[in-house]
């Protein structure tokens, strides 16, 4: 029978694998930040800032200024 520690470690690996597969930034996911769809991160990677801002606003309900500032900050940090 699997120990509790082994089971937790296995589940943590599965979550990390899913985050990578879905393109979810683990830092945001673990910080309680908003869930952002993979399309957001693809737009950031392609330097499509306007598209990333649009997706961010749709996902979070943020204002244009808040979304712009957040997306530009994430782009500078390499998200």
Secondary structure, 3 states (H helix, E strand, C coil): CCCHHHHHHHHHHHHHHHHHHHCCCHHHHHHCCCCCCHHHHHHHHCCCHHHHHHHHHHHHCCCHHHHHHHHHHHHHHCC
